[in-house]
Each structure stands twice: as C-alpha cells, then as structure tokens.
C-alpha cells in the first residue's frame, strides 16, 4: 500500500487481531501470503464507523481535514 508506513501497519493489524477485530490467516505459499478478515465483532463496528466518518466529513473544515 502506497503512503502507508509498513511498521505502523503491522503494529495496527497486530493490535486489531489482539482486540478480536480481525483474524489473520497465513497461507503456506511462496512467496508467503497473509490475509486479514473482519470478525463478527469487527463487522459490528461498521455502522458506528460509518457514523463517525460521516460526522468527520461534515466537520472536515473545522477539523482541518479539508486539504487546505
């Protein structure tokens, strides 16, 4: 993924796994492949996350997220 610090991404995914938000599946392939999936708990966060994103979008200028 472009623009994403690899170390930070790995740390965040590990934390999400520990919190039960995602599951990690490692496939025995060459090169190695890892897949992350939302758990039921992670899926249940969807509506709350959508509401938070909508809230932030409406206030993007006030929050300094308008790209200016």
PQR file with spaces between the fields and no chain letter, atoms N, CA, C, O and H, PARSE charges and radii, in Angstrom:
ATOM       1  N    UNK     1       0.833   -1.176    0.000 -0.4000 1.5000
ATOM       2  CA   UNK     1       0.000    0.000    0.000 -0.0000 2.0000
ATOM       3  C    UNK     1       0.879    1.241    0.000  0.5500 1.7000
ATOM       4  O    UNK     1       1.764    1.390    0.843 -0.5500 1.4000
ATOM       5  N    UNK     2       0.632    2.111   -0.934 -0.4000 1.5000
ATOM       6  CA   UNK     2       1.405    3.342   -1.024 -0.0000 2.0000
ATOM       7  C    UNK     2       1.012    4.318    0.073  0.5500 1.7000
ATOM       8  O    UNK     2      -0.158    4.411    0.446 -0.5500 1.4000
ATOM       9  H    UNK     2      -0.087    1.991   -1.619  0.4000 1.0000
ATOM      10  N    UNK     3       1.997    5.041    0.584 -0.4000 1.5000
ATOM      11  CA   UNK     3       1.728    6.065    1.575 -0.0000 2.0000
ATOM      12  C    UNK     3       1.498    5.535    2.981  0.5500 1.7000
ATOM      13  O    UNK     3       1.144    6.296    3.882 -0.5500 1.4000
ATOM      14  H    UNK     3       2.947    4.965    0.281  0.4000 1.0000
ATOM      15  N    UNK     4       1.696    4.232    3.176 -0.4000 1.5000
ATOM      16  CA   UNK     4       1.490    3.635    4.496 -0.0000 2.0000
ATOM      17  C    UNK     4       2.822    3.096    4.999  0.5500 1.7000
ATOM      18  O    UNK     4       3.502    2.340    4.305 -0.5500 1.4000
ATOM      19  H    UNK     4       1.983    3.614    2.445  0.4000 1.0000
ATOM      20  N    UNK     5       3.184    3.495    6.210 -0.4000 1.5000
ATOM      21  CA   UNK     5       4.401    3.008    6.842 -0.0000 2.0000
ATOM      22  C    UNK     5       4.189    1.540    7.200  0.5500 1.7000
ATOM      23  O    UNK     5       3.273    1.215    7.956 -0.5500 1.4000
ATOM      24  H    UNK     5       2.632    4.109    6.774  0.4000 1.0000
ATOM      25  N    UNK     6       5.028    0.650    6.665 -0.4000 1.5000
ATOM      26  CA   UNK     6       4.891   -0.798    6.851 -0.0000 2.0000
ATOM      27  C    UNK     6       4.892   -1.189    8.330  0.5500 1.7000
ATOM      28  O    UNK     6       4.080   -2.008    8.759 -0.5500 1.4000
ATOM      29  H    UNK     6       5.772    0.914    6.052  0.4000 1.0000
ATOM      30  N    UNK     7       5.801   -0.603    9.102 -0.4000 1.5000
ATOM      31  CA   UNK     7       5.906   -0.927   10.528 -0.0000 2.0000
ATOM      32  C    UNK     7       4.624   -0.544   11.266  0.5500 1.7000
ATOM      33  O    UNK     7       4.121   -1.318   12.081 -0.5500 1.4000
ATOM      34  H    UNK     7       6.461    0.062    8.754  0.4000 1.0000
ATOM      35  N    UNK     8       4.102    0.633   10.988 -0.4000 1.5000
ATOM      36  CA   UNK     8       2.880    1.101   11.641 -0.0000 2.0000
ATOM      37  C    UNK     8       1.691    0.228   11.251  0.5500 1.7000
ATOM      38  O    UNK     8       0.851   -0.090   12.093 -0.5500 1.4000
ATOM      39  H    UNK     8       4.511    1.262   10.326  0.4000 1.0000
ATOM      40  N    UNK     9       1.617   -0.160    9.983 -0.4000 1.5000
ATOM      41  CA   UNK     9       0.535   -1.023    9.516 -0.0000 2.0000
ATOM      42  C    UNK     9       0.557   -2.355   10.258  0.5500 1.7000
ATOM      43  O    UNK     9      -0.481   -2.827   10.720 -0.5500 1.4000
ATOM      44  H    UNK     9       2.299    0.098    9.298  0.4000 1.0000
ATOM      45  N    UNK    10       1.730   -2.958   10.372 -0.4000 1.5000
ATOM      46  CA   UNK    10       1.869   -4.240   11.071 -0.0000 2.0000
ATOM      47  C    UNK    10       1.463   -4.101   12.532  0.5500 1.7000
ATOM      48  O    UNK    10       0.770   -4.965   13.068 -0.5500 1.4000
ATOM      49  H    UNK    10       2.574   -2.574    9.996  0.4000 1.0000
ATOM      50  N    UNK    11       1.891   -3.021   13.178 -0.4000 1.5000
ATOM      51  CA   UNK    11       1.531   -2.794   14.582 -0.0000 2.0000
ATOM      52  C    UNK    11       0.017   -2.666   14.744  0.5500 1.7000
ATOM      53  O    UNK    11      -0.563   -3.235   15.669 -0.5500 1.4000
ATOM      54  H    UNK    11       2.454   -2.320   12.742  0.4000 1.0000
ATOM      55  N    UNK    12      -0.615   -1.923   13.850 -0.4000 1.5000
ATOM      56  CA   UNK    12      -2.061   -1.724   13.942 -0.0000 2.0000
ATOM      57  C    UNK    12      -2.816   -3.029   13.702  0.5500 1.7000
ATOM      58  O    UNK    12      -3.786   -3.323   14.399 -0.5500 1.4000
ATOM      59  H    UNK    12      -0.144   -1.461   13.098  0.4000 1.0000
ATOM      60  N    UNK    13      -2.373   -3.812   12.718 -0.4000 1.5000
ATOM      61  CA   UNK    13      -3.028   -5.089   12.439 -0.0000 2.0000
ATOM      62  C    UNK    13      -2.879   -6.052   13.614  0.5500 1.7000
ATOM      63  O    UNK    13      -3.822   -6.766   13.954 -0.5500 1.4000
ATOM      64  H    UNK    13      -1.584   -3.573   12.151  0.4000 1.0000
ATOM      65  N    UNK    14      -1.699   -6.077   14.236 -0.4000 1.5000
ATOM      66  CA   UNK    14      -1.494   -6.925   15.420 -0.0000 2.0000
ATOM      67  C    UNK    14      -2.431   -6.514   16.545  0.5500 1.7000
ATOM      68  O    UNK    14      -3.010   -7.365   17.219 -0.5500 1.4000
ATOM      69  H    UNK    14      -0.932   -5.497   13.960  0.4000 1.0000
ATOM      70  N    UNK    15      -2.580   -5.211   16.748 -0.4000 1.5000
ATOM      71  CA   UNK    15      -3.464   -4.724   17.808 -0.0000 2.0000
ATOM      72  C    UNK    15      -4.920   -5.078   17.507  0.5500 1.7000
ATOM      73  O    UNK    15      -5.658   -5.490   18.402 -0.5500 1.4000
ATOM      74  H    UNK    15      -2.110   -4.519   16.200  0.4000 1.0000
ATOM      75  N    UNK    16      -5.330   -4.917   16.254 -0.4000 1.5000
ATOM      76  CA   UNK    16      -6.697   -5.271   15.871 -0.0000 2.0000
ATOM      77  C    UNK    16      -6.954   -6.764   16.061  0.5500 1.7000
ATOM      78  O    UNK    16      -8.051   -7.168   16.447 -0.5500 1.4000
ATOM      79  H    UNK    16      -4.730   -4.583   15.527  0.4000 1.0000
ATOM      80  N    UNK    17      -5.936   -7.580   15.788 -0.4000 1.5000
ATOM      81  CA   UNK    17      -6.058   -9.024   15.997 -0.0000 2.0000
ATOM      82  C    UNK    17      -6.182   -9.333   17.494  0.5500 1.7000
ATOM      83  O    UNK    17      -7.023  -10.136   17.895 -0.5500 1.4000
ATOM      84  H    UNK    17      -5.045   -7.252   15.474  0.4000 1.0000
ATOM      85  N    UNK    18      -5.355   -8.703   18.305 -0.4000 1.5000
ATOM      86  CA   UNK    18      -5.416   -8.909   19.757 -0.0000 2.0000
ATOM      87  C    UNK    18      -6.762   -8.473   20.328  0.5500 1.7000
ATOM      88  O    UNK    18      -7.259   -9.071   21.282 -0.5500 1.4000
ATOM      89  H    UNK    18      -4.671   -8.050   17.979  0.4000 1.0000
ATOM      90  N    UNK    19      -7.342   -7.447   19.751 -0.4000 1.5000
ATOM      91  CA   UNK    19      -8.626   -6.923   20.222 -0.0000 2.0000
ATOM      92  C    UNK    19      -9.824   -7.708   19.688  0.5500 1.7000
ATOM      93  O    UNK    19     -10.966   -7.437   20.058 -0.5500 1.4000
ATOM      94  H    UNK    19      -6.939   -6.961   18.976  0.4000 1.0000
ATOM      95  N    UNK    20      -9.555   -8.685   18.812 -0.4000 1.5000
ATOM      96  CA   UNK    20     -10.634   -9.506   18.277 -0.0000 2.0000
ATOM      97  C    UNK    20     -11.411   -8.865   17.147  0.5500 1.7000
ATOM      98  O    UNK    20     -12.529   -9.282   16.842 -0.5500 1.4000
ATOM      99  H    UNK    20      -8.627   -8.906   18.511  0.4000 1.0000
ATOM     100  N    UNK    21     -10.822   -7.848   16.518 -0.4000 1.5000
ATOM     101  CA   UNK    21     -11.488   -7.136   15.419 -0.0000 2.0000
ATOM     102  C    UNK    21     -11.227   -7.829   14.079  0.5500 1.7000
ATOM     103  O    UNK    21     -12.097   -7.846   13.209 -0.5500 1.4000
ATOM     104  H    UNK    21      -9.914   -7.509   16.765  0.4000 1.0000
ATOM     105  N    UNK    22     -10.035   -8.397   13.914 -0.4000 1.5000
ATOM     106  CA   UNK    22      -9.673   -9.111   12.688 -0.0000 2.0000
ATOM     107  C    UNK    22      -9.061  -10.466   13.037  0.5500 1.7000
ATOM     108  O    UNK    22      -8.561  -10.678   14.142 -0.5500 1.4000
ATOM     109  H    UNK    22      -9.328   -8.383   14.621  0.4000 1.0000
ATOM     110  N    UNK    23      -9.113  -11.371   12.070 -0.4000 1.5000
ATOM     111  CA   UNK    23      -8.389  -12.636   12.180 -0.0000 2.0000
ATOM     112  C    UNK    23      -7.305  -12.638   11.114  0.5500 1.7000
ATOM     113  O    UNK    23      -7.458  -12.031   10.054 -0.5500 1.4000
ATOM     114  H    UNK    23      -9.519  -11.199   11.172  0.4000 1.0000
ATOM     115  N    UNK    24      -6.221  -13.320   11.405 -0.4000 1.5000
ATOM     116  CA   UNK    24      -5.069  -13.382   10.497 -0.0000 2.0000
ATOM     117  C    UNK    24      -4.917  -14.821   10.018  0.5500 1.7000
ATOM     118  O    UNK    24      -4.860  -15.748   10.827 -0.5500 1.4000
ATOM     119  H    UNK    24      -6.097  -13.813   12.267  0.4000 1.0000
ATOM     120  N    UNK    25      -4.852  -15.006    8.698 -0.4000 1.5000
ATOM     121  CA   UNK    25      -4.658  -16.321    8.105 -0.0000 2.0000
ATOM     122  C    UNK    25      -3.374  -16.289    7.288  0.5500 1.7000
ATOM     123  O    UNK    25      -3.210  -15.448    6.405 -0.5500 1.4000
ATOM     124  H    UNK    25      -4.899  -14.253    8.042  0.4000 1.0000
ATOM     125  N    UNK    26      -2.457  -17.220    7.592 -0.4000 1.5000
ATOM     126  CA   UNK    26      -1.197  -17.332    6.862 -0.0000 2.0000
ATOM     127  C    UNK    26      -1.312  -18.528    5.926  0.5500 1.7000
ATOM     128  O    UNK    26      -1.664  -19.625    6.357 -0.5500 1.4000
ATOM     129  H    UNK    26      -2.590  -17.904    8.310  0.4000 1.0000
ATOM     130  N    UNK    27      -1.018  -18.320    4.655 -0.4000 1.5000
ATOM     131  CA   UNK    27      -1.085  -19.383    3.661 -0.0000 2.0000
ATOM     132  C    UNK    27       0.321  -19.906    3.384  0.5500 1.7000
ATOM     133  O    UNK    27       1.251  -19.121    3.194 -0.5500 1.4000
ATOM     134  H    UNK    27      -0.732  -17.428    4.304  0.4000 1.0000
ATOM     135  N    UNK    28       0.479  -21.234    3.361 -0.4000 1.5000
ATOM     136  CA   UNK    28       1.803  -21.826    3.122 -0.0000 2.0000
ATOM     137  C    UNK    28       2.173  -21.782    1.637  0.5500 1.7000
ATOM     138  O    UNK    28       2.159  -22.803    0.949 -0.5500 1.4000
ATOM     139  H    UNK    28      -0.277  -21.871    3.515  0.4000 1.0000
ATOM     140  N    UNK    29       2.495  -20.610    1.169 -0.4000 1.5000
ATOM     141  CA   UNK    29       2.828  -20.394   -0.239 -0.0000 2.0000
ATOM     142  C    UNK    29       4.176  -19.703   -0.342  0.5500 1.7000
ATOM     143  O    UNK    29       4.694  -19.161    0.634 -0.5500 1.4000
ATOM     144  H    UNK    29       2.507  -19.780    1.727  0.4000 1.0000
ATOM     145  N    UNK    30       4.730  -19.735   -1.543 -0.4000 1.5000
ATOM     146  CA   UNK    30       5.950  -18.990   -1.831 -0.0000 2.0000
ATOM     147  C    UNK    30       5.619  -18.067   -2.990  0.5500 1.7000
ATOM     148  O    UNK    30       5.256  -18.538   -4.068 -0.5500 1.4000
ATOM     149  H    UNK    30       4.309  -20.175   -2.336  0.4000 1.0000
ATOM     150  N    UNK    31       5.738  -16.755   -2.788 -0.4000 1.5000
ATOM     151  CA   UNK    31       6.079  -16.071   -1.544 -0.0000 2.0000
ATOM     152  C    UNK    31       4.941  -16.188   -0.530  0.5500 1.7000
ATOM     153  O    UNK    31       3.799  -16.462   -0.900 -0.5500 1.4000
ATOM     154  H    UNK    31       6.033  -16.373   -1.913  0.4000 1.0000
ATOM     155  N    UNK    32       5.254  -15.981    0.745 -0.4000 1.5000
ATOM     156  CA   UNK    32       4.231  -16.106    1.786 -0.0000 2.0000
ATOM     157  C    UNK    32       3.085  -15.115    1.565  0.5500 1.7000
ATOM     158  O    UNK    32       3.279  -14.007    1.064 -0.5500 1.4000
ATOM     159  H    UNK    32       6.182  -15.758    1.047  0.4000 1.0000
ATOM     160  N    UNK    33       1.901  -15.550    1.951 -0.4000 1.5000
ATOM     161  CA   UNK    33       0.722  -14.687    1.806 -0.0000 2.0000
ATOM     162  C    UNK    33      -0.040  -14.690    3.122  0.5500 1.7000
ATOM     163  O    UNK    33      -0.254  -15.741    3.727 -0.5500 1.4000
ATOM     164  H    UNK    33       1.744  -16.450    2.357  0.4000 1.0000
ATOM     165  N    UNK    34      -0.445  -13.509    3.555 -0.4000 1.5000
ATOM     166  CA   UNK    34      -1.221  -13.347    4.782 -0.0000 2.0000
ATOM     167  C    UNK    34      -2.495  -12.596    4.429  0.5500 1.7000
ATOM     168  O    UNK    34      -2.478  -11.637    3.658 -0.5500 1.4000
ATOM     169  H    UNK    34      -0.272  -12.656    3.063  0.4000 1.0000
ATOM     170  N    UNK    35      -3.596  -13.049    5.008 -0.4000 1.5000
ATOM     171  CA   UNK    35      -4.886  -12.417    4.747 -0.0000 2.0000
ATOM     172  C    UNK    35      -5.536  -12.047    6.075  0.5500 1.7000
ATOM     173  O    UNK    35      -5.516  -12.830    7.025 -0.5500 1.4000
ATOM     174  H    UNK    35      -3.609  -13.828    5.634  0.4000 1.0000
ATOM     175  N    UNK    36      -6.105  -10.863    6.134 -0.4000 1.5000
ATOM     176  CA   UNK    36      -6.820  -10.401    7.320 -0.0000 2.0000
ATOM     177  C    UNK    36      -8.294  -10.294    6.978  0.5500 1.7000
ATOM     178  O    UNK    36      -8.669   -9.816    5.908 -0.5500 1.4000
ATOM     179  H    UNK    36      -6.121  -10.226    5.363  0.4000 1.0000
ATOM     180  N    UNK    37      -9.127  -10.752    7.913 -0.4000 1.5000
ATOM     181  CA   UNK    37     -10.579  -10.698    7.729 -0.0000 2.0000
ATOM     182  C    UNK    37     -11.226  -10.128    8.981  0.5500 1.7000
ATOM     183  O    UNK    37     -10.734  -10.320   10.094 -0.5500 1.4000
ATOM     184  H    UNK    37      -8.823  -11.140    8.783  0.4000 1.0000
ATOM     185  N    UNK    38     -12.327   -9.430    8.785 -0.4000 1.5000
ATOM     186  CA   UNK    38     -13.072   -8.917    9.926 -0.0000 2.0000
ATOM     187  C    UNK    38     -13.766  -10.058   10.661  0.5500 1.7000
ATOM     188  O    UNK    38     -14.316  -10.964   10.036 -0.5500 1.4000
ATOM     189  H    UNK    38     -12.726   -9.275    7.882  0.4000 1.0000
ATOM     190  N    UNK    39     -13.737  -10.010   11.975 -0.4000 1.5000
ATOM     191  CA   UNK    39     -14.511  -10.934   12.795 -0.0000 2.0000
ATOM     192  C    UNK    39     -15.936  -10.394   12.891  0.5500 1.7000
ATOM     193  O    UNK    39     -16.232   -9.317   12.372 -0.5500 1.4000
ATOM     194  H    UNK    39     -13.290   -9.273   12.483  0.4000 1.0000
ATOM     195  N    UNK    40     -16.812  -11.139   13.553 -0.4000 1.5000
ATOM     196  CA   UNK    40     -18.171  -10.632   13.768 -0.0000 2.0000
ATOM     197  C    UNK    40     -18.131   -9.329   14.560  0.5500 1.7000
ATOM     198  O    UNK    40     -18.903   -8.407   14.295 -0.5500 1.4000
ATOM     199  H    UNK    40     -16.572  -12.013   13.975  0.4000 1.0000
ATOM     200  N    UNK    41     -17.226   -9.262   15.533 -0.4000 1.5000
ATOM     201  CA   UNK    41     -17.069   -8.035   16.317 -0.0000 2.0000
ATOM     202  C    UNK    41     -16.643   -6.873   15.417  0.5500 1.7000
ATOM     203  O    UNK    41     -17.163   -5.764   15.536 -0.5500 1.4000
ATOM     204  H    UNK    41     -16.599  -10.011   15.749  0.4000 1.0000
ATOM     205  N    UNK    42     -15.694   -7.137   14.520 -0.4000 1.5000
ATOM     206  CA   UNK    42     -15.240   -6.110   13.586 -0.0000 2.0000
ATOM     207  C    UNK    42     -16.348   -5.650   12.653  0.5500 1.7000
ATOM     208  O    UNK    42     -16.484   -4.459   12.371 -0.5500 1.4000
ATOM     209  H    UNK    42     -15.271   -8.038   14.424  0.4000 1.0000
ATOM     210  N    UNK    43     -17.143   -6.609   12.174 -0.4000 1.5000
ATOM     211  CA   UNK    43     -18.264   -6.262   11.291 -0.0000 2.0000
ATOM     212  C    UNK    43     -19.305   -5.424   12.029  0.5500 1.7000
ATOM     213  O    UNK    43     -19.926   -4.533   11.448 -0.5500 1.4000
ATOM     214  H    UNK    43     -17.033   -7.576   12.402  0.4000 1.0000
ATOM     215  N    UNK    44     -19.489   -5.718   13.319 -0.4000 1.5000
ATOM     216  CA   UNK    44     -20.472   -4.976   14.113 -0.0000 2.0000
ATOM     217  C    UNK    44     -20.074   -3.513   14.288  0.5500 1.7000
ATOM     218  O    UNK    44     -20.926   -2.672   14.574 -0.5500 1.4000
ATOM     219  H    UNK    44     -18.985   -6.441   13.791  0.4000 1.0000
ATOM     220  N    UNK    45     -18.787   -3.202   14.119 -0.4000 1.5000
ATOM     221  CA   UNK    45     -18.319   -1.820   14.230 -0.0000 2.0000
ATOM     222  C    UNK    45     -18.674   -0.980   13.001  0.5500 1.7000
ATOM     223  O    UNK    45     -18.585    0.247   13.045 -0.5500 1.4000
ATOM     224  H    UNK    45     -18.095   -3.885   13.887  0.4000 1.0000
ATOM     225  N    UNK    46     -19.070   -1.625   11.919 -0.4000 1.5000
ATOM     226  CA   UNK    46     -19.347   -0.932   10.662 -0.0000 2.0000
ATOM     227  C    UNK    46     -20.258    0.275   10.785  0.5500 1.7000
ATOM     228  O    UNK    46     -19.870    1.366   10.369 -0.5500 1.4000
ATOM     229  H    UNK    46     -19.142   -2.622   11.884  0.4000 1.0000
ATOM     230  N    UNK    47     -21.462    0.125   11.342 -0.4000 1.5000
ATOM     231  CA   UNK    47     -22.367    1.274   11.448 -0.0000 2.0000
ATOM     232  C    UNK    47     -21.791    2.417   12.287  0.5500 1.7000
ATOM     233  O    UNK    47     -21.975    3.587   11.952 -0.5500 1.4000
ATOM     234  H    UNK    47     -21.777   -0.761   11.681  0.4000 1.0000
ATOM     235  N    UNK    48     -21.103    2.084   13.365 -0.4000 1.5000
ATOM     236  CA   UNK    48     -20.502    3.132   14.199 -0.0000 2.0000
ATOM     237  C    UNK    48     -19.399    3.861   13.446  0.5500 1.7000
ATOM     238  O    UNK    48     -19.281    5.083   13.540 -0.5500 1.4000
ATOM     239  H    UNK    48     -20.954    1.133   13.637  0.4000 1.0000
ATOM     240  N    UNK    49     -18.591    3.114   12.700 -0.4000 1.5000
ATOM     241  CA   UNK    49     -17.507    3.730   11.932 -0.0000 2.0000
ATOM     242  C    UNK    49     -18.072    4.619   10.829  0.5500 1.7000
ATOM     243  O    UNK    49     -17.550    5.704   10.572 -0.5500 1.4000
ATOM     244  H    UNK    49     -18.687    2.121   12.624  0.4000 1.0000
ATOM     245  N    UNK    50     -19.136    4.161   10.182 -0.4000 1.5000
ATOM     246  CA   UNK    50     -19.775    4.966    9.140 -0.0000 2.0000
ATOM     247  C    UNK    50     -20.288    6.277    9.718  0.5500 1.7000
ATOM     248  O    UNK    50     -20.116    7.337    9.114 -0.5500 1.4000
ATOM     249  H    UNK    50     -19.560    3.279   10.391  0.4000 1.0000
ATOM     250  N    UNK    51     -20.917    6.206   10.886 -0.4000 1.5000
ATOM     251  CA   UNK    51     -21.423    7.421   11.536 -0.0000 2.0000
ATOM     252  C    UNK    51     -20.280    8.365   11.887  0.5500 1.7000
ATOM     253  O    UNK    51     -20.410    9.577   11.717 -0.5500 1.4000
ATOM     254  H    UNK    51     -21.056    5.345   11.376  0.4000 1.0000
ATOM     255  N    UNK    52     -19.168    7.834   12.372 -0.4000 1.5000
ATOM     256  CA   UNK    52     -18.013    8.665   12.721 -0.0000 2.0000
ATOM     257  C    UNK    52     -17.409    9.321   11.479  0.5500 1.7000
ATOM     258  O    UNK    52     -17.047   10.497   11.511 -0.5500 1.4000
ATOM     259  H    UNK    52     -19.062    6.849   12.510  0.4000 1.0000
ATOM     260  N    UNK    53     -17.302    8.568   10.396 -0.4000 1.5000
ATOM     261  CA   UNK    53     -16.765    9.113    9.140 -0.0000 2.0000
ATOM     262  C    UNK    53     -17.681   10.217    8.610  0.5500 1.7000
ATOM     263  O    UNK    53     -17.211   11.267    8.174 -0.5500 1.4000
ATOM     264  H    UNK    53     -17.596    7.613   10.371  0.4000 1.0000
ATOM     265  N    UNK    54     -18.994    9.969    8.652 -0.4000 1.5000
ATOM     266  CA   UNK    54     -19.954   10.992    8.206 -0.0000 2.0000
ATOM     267  C    UNK    54     -19.832   12.257    9.051  0.5500 1.7000
ATOM     268  O    UNK    54     -19.844   13.366    8.519 -0.5500 1.4000
ATOM     269  H    UNK    54     -19.377    9.116    9.006  0.4000 1.0000
ATOM     270  N    UNK    55     -19.714   12.089   10.368 -0.4000 1.5000
ATOM     271  CA   UNK    55     -19.570   13.221   11.289 -0.0000 2.0000
ATOM     272  C    UNK    55     -18.315   14.023   10.941  0.5500 1.7000
ATOM     273  O    UNK    55     -18.360   15.250   10.860 -0.5500 1.4000
ATOM     274  H    UNK    55     -19.704   11.188   10.800  0.4000 1.0000
ATOM     275  N    UNK    56     -17.195   13.324   10.735 -0.4000 1.5000
ATOM     276  CA   UNK    56     -15.932   13.997   10.420 -0.0000 2.0000
ATOM     277  C    UNK    56     -16.009   14.702    9.064  0.5500 1.7000
ATOM     278  O    UNK    56     -15.476   15.800    8.902 -0.5500 1.4000
ATOM     279  H    UNK    56     -17.158   12.327   10.801  0.4000 1.0000
ATOM     280  N    UNK    57     -16.674   14.069    8.088 -0.4000 1.5000
ATOM     281  CA   UNK    57     -16.794   14.675    6.762 -0.0000 2.0000
ATOM     282  C    UNK    57     -17.550   15.998    6.835  0.5500 1.7000
ATOM     283  O    UNK    57     -17.160   16.980    6.204 -0.5500 1.4000
ATOM     284  H    UNK    57     -17.107   13.177    8.220  0.4000 1.0000
ATOM     285  N    UNK    58     -18.624   16.016    7.604 -0.4000 1.5000
ATOM     286  CA   UNK    58     -19.415   17.244    7.736 -0.0000 2.0000
ATOM     287  C    UNK    58     -18.640   18.350    8.448  0.5500 1.7000
ATOM     288  O    UNK    58     -18.942   19.530    8.274 -0.5500 1.4000
ATOM     289  H    UNK    58     -18.941   15.218    8.117  0.4000 1.0000
ATOM     290  N    UNK    59     -17.652   17.977    9.241 -0.4000 1.5000
ATOM     291  CA   UNK    59     -16.877   18.951   10.010 -0.0000 2.0000
ATOM     292  C    UNK    59     -15.419   19.034    9.551  0.5500 1.7000
ATOM     293  O    UNK    59     -14.549   19.494   10.291 -0.5500 1.4000
ATOM     294  H    UNK    59     -17.407   17.018    9.382  0.4000 1.0000
ATOM     295  N    UNK    60     -15.168   18.586    8.328 -0.4000 1.5000
ATOM     296  CA   UNK    60     -13.788   18.479    7.840 -0.0000 2.0000
ATOM     297  C    UNK    60     -13.047   19.811    7.868  0.5500 1.7000
ATOM     298  O    UNK    60     -11.853   19.836    8.166 -0.5500 1.4000
ATOM     299  H    UNK    60     -15.874   18.212    7.726  0.4000 1.0000
ATOM     300  N    UNK    61     -13.715   20.905    7.569 -0.4000 1.5000
ATOM     301  CA   UNK    61     -13.040   22.208    7.584 -0.0000 2.0000
ATOM     302  C    UNK    61     -12.655   22.586    9.015  0.5500 1.7000
ATOM     303  O    UNK    61     -11.526   23.010    9.265 -0.5500 1.4000
ATOM     304  H    UNK    61     -14.685   20.885    7.327  0.4000 1.0000
ATOM     305  N    UNK    62     -13.579   22.436    9.938 -0.4000 1.5000
ATOM     306  CA   UNK    62     -13.315   22.745   11.347 -0.0000 2.0000
ATOM     307  C    UNK    62     -12.208   21.859   11.906  0.5500 1.7000
ATOM     308  O    UNK    62     -11.386   22.306   12.706 -0.5500 1.4000
ATOM     309  H    UNK    62     -14.495   22.092    9.735  0.4000 1.0000
ATOM     310  N    UNK    63     -12.195   20.600   11.475 -0.4000 1.5000
ATOM     311  CA   UNK    63     -11.210   19.636   11.967 -0.0000 2.0000
ATOM     312  C    UNK    63      -9.865   19.739   11.244  0.5500 1.7000
ATOM     313  O    UNK    63      -8.912   19.050   11.607 -0.5500 1.4000
ATOM     314  H    UNK    63     -12.863   20.238   10.824  0.4000 1.0000
ATOM     315  N    UNK    64      -9.786   20.593   10.229 -0.4000 1.5000
ATOM     316  CA   UNK    64      -8.547   20.741    9.469 -0.0000 2.0000
ATOM     317  C    UNK    64      -8.307   19.595    8.505  0.5500 1.7000
ATOM     318  O    UNK    64      -7.161   19.269    8.197 -0.5500 1.4000
ATOM     319  H    UNK    64     -10.561   21.152    9.934  0.4000 1.0000
ATOM     320  N    UNK    65      -9.385   18.978    8.023 -0.4000 1.5000
ATOM     321  CA   UNK    65      -9.283   17.839    7.116 -0.0000 2.0000
ATOM     322  C    UNK    65      -9.700   18.184    5.693  0.5500 1.7000
ATOM     323  O    UNK    65      -9.923   17.291    4.875 -0.5500 1.4000
ATOM     324  H    UNK    65     -10.317   19.243    8.273  0.4000 1.0000
ATOM     325  N    UNK    66      -9.807   19.471    5.397 -0.4000 1.5000
ATOM     326  CA   UNK    66     -10.308   19.896    4.091 -0.0000 2.0000
ATOM     327  C    UNK    66      -9.234   19.969    3.017  0.5500 1.7000
ATOM     328  O    UNK    66      -9.522   20.365    1.888 -0.5500 1.4000
ATOM     329  H    UNK    66      -9.627   20.197    6.061  0.4000 1.0000
ATOM     330  N    UNK    67      -8.007   19.596    3.343 -0.4000 1.5000
ATOM     331  CA   UNK    67      -6.933   19.583    2.359 -0.0000 2.0000
ATOM     332  C    UNK    67      -6.290   20.927    2.125  0.5500 1.7000
ATOM     333  O    UNK    67      -5.382   21.035    1.300 -0.5500 1.4000
ATOM     334  H    UNK    67      -7.772   19.273    4.260  0.4000 1.0000
ATOM     335  N    UNK    68      -6.726   21.942    2.814 -0.4000 1.5000
ATOM     336  CA   UNK    68      -6.156   23.286    2.637 -0.0000 2.0000
ATOM     337  C    UNK    68      -4.924   23.473    3.486  0.5500 1.7000
ATOM     338  O    UNK    68      -4.316   24.543    3.462 -0.5500 1.4000
ATOM     339  H    UNK    68      -7.464   21.854    3.483  0.4000 1.0000
